[in-house]
Amino acid sequence: MRPLPAPRSPHCGTISGVGDEVRYERVGAAAVLTIDRPERRNAVDGAAARALRDGLERFEADDDARVLVLTGAGGEAFCAGADLKAMDLDVDHPAGPMGFSRLAASKPTIAAIDGWCLAGGLELALWCDLRLATPHSTFGCFERRWGVPLIDGGTQRLPRVIGLGRALDLILSGRPVGAEEAERIGLVTSVTAPGAHLERALVLADYLADLPQDTMLADRRAAIEGLGRPLADGLALEHRLGRETLATAARGASRFASGEGRHGAPADAGS
């Protein structure tokens, strides 16, 4: 893939909070949702879970926010999972104990990871489409040590991301996985320079936001919803969603035929 463009101004858009423990910020085309409990390694309690749900709802309602970036404050942890001292998460909440782990976003999502990404925090990272991490980040199903089950999608999403064999290794053992191994097995999309995880996620978000949206979202939906279906059903879904974007495809083909975007050069996104 050609190099990503330079990031836009980090101060464009509006800034507003969804709760004391989670911050919601519009940065360019991205909505940045930050778990802000560094004193608890960004572990999620009941209030933080509610704020995460509110943040996702705000993102979904904002047509100008094209990508959600999920991250953690403080530089020590993305999220260490559920706050086992508070023990006030609603395990039966239809959206999921950790906020929105049983919901599906309609637009791309990126986890910007720095430090510990454990237990329910790993499950939140797996909820995202893409995961960027710093070199000192550590992943793991550490709840295995305390007899706590994975109930925020980990048993379902981890095998889909890295394959069943590797997923069972992590689920059964609860062992720590460093950033280098995480990238090698596909758990992490890429490893960034130290401290550059959020900046890199925002650059990637702007890049995705500049692409033709209806075809990208249709292909994203076909890939996600088609997984696990019989091949014929998946192909039918791809066909149906693809046909809905043929007008955009025709405009893009016309621009290419006129010479735009040749040899990997940047092309205007269109709509």
SULZI-V656429 format. One record per backbone hydrogen bond with DSSP energy under -0.5 kcal/mol. CO is the residue of the C=O (numbers start at 1). NH is the residue of the N-H. If there is no record, write none. Layout:
# SULZI-V656429
CO_NH + CO_NH
This chain:
# SULZI-V656429
9_12 + 12_28 + 14_26 + 16_24 + 21_36 + 22_18 + 22_19 + 23_34 + 24_16 + 25_27 + 25_32 + 27_30 + 29_66 + 29_67 + 30_27 + 30_32 + 31_33 + 31_69 + 32_25 + 32_34 + 33_35 + 33_71 + 34_23 + 34_36 + 35_37 + 35_73 + 37_40 + 37_42 + 38_41 + 40_43 + 41_80 + 43_45 + 44_83 + 45_49 + 46_50 + 47_51 + 48_52 + 49_53 + 50_54 + 51_55 + 52_56 + 53_57 + 54_58 + 55_59 + 56_60 + 57_61 + 58_62 + 59_62 + 61_63 + 62_65 + 64_66 + 66_108 + 67_31 + 67_69 + 68_70 + 68_110 + 69_33 + 70_112 + 71_35 + 76_116 + 79_118 + 81_44 + 82_84 + 83_87 + 89_91 + 90_93 + 93_96 + 95_102 + 95_103 + 96_99 + 98_100 + 100_103 + 108_68 + 109_129 + 109_130 + 110_70 + 110_112 + 111_113 + 111_132 + 112_72 + 113_134 + 115_138 + 116_78 + 116_79 + 117_140 + 118_121 + 119_122 + 119_123 + 120_124 + 121_125 + 122_126 + 123_127 + 124_128 + 125_128 + 130_111 + 131_189 + 131_190 + 132_113 + 133_192 + 134_137 + 135_179 + 137_179 + 138_117 + 139_177 + 140_119 + 140_142 + 141_144 + 142_145 + 143_146 + 143_148 + 144_147 + 149_151 + 153_156 + 153_157 + 154_158 + 156_160 + 157_161 + 158_162 + 159_163 + 163_167 + 164_168 + 165_169 + 166_170 + 167_171 + 168_172 + 169_173 + 170_174 + 177_139 + 178_182 + 179_183 + 180_184 + 181_185 + 182_187 + 182_188 + 183_186 + 190_133 + 192_135 + 193_196 + 196_200 + 197_201 + 198_202 + 199_203 + 200_204 + 201_205 + 202_206 + 203_207 + 204_208 + 205_209 + 206_210 + 208_211 + 212_216 + 213_217 + 214_218 + 215_219 + 216_220 + 217_221 + 218_222 + 219_223 + 220_224 + 221_225 + 222_226 + 223_227 + 226_229 + 230_233 + 230_234 + 231_235 + 232_236 + 233_237 + 234_238 + 235_239 + 236_240 + 237_241 + 238_242 + 239_243 + 240_244 + 242_245 + 243_246 + 245_249 + 246_250 + 247_251 + 248_252 + 249_253 + 250_254 + 251_255 + 252_256 + 253_257 + 254_258 + 255_260 + 256_259 + 259_262 + 261_264 + 262_265 + 266_261 + 271_214
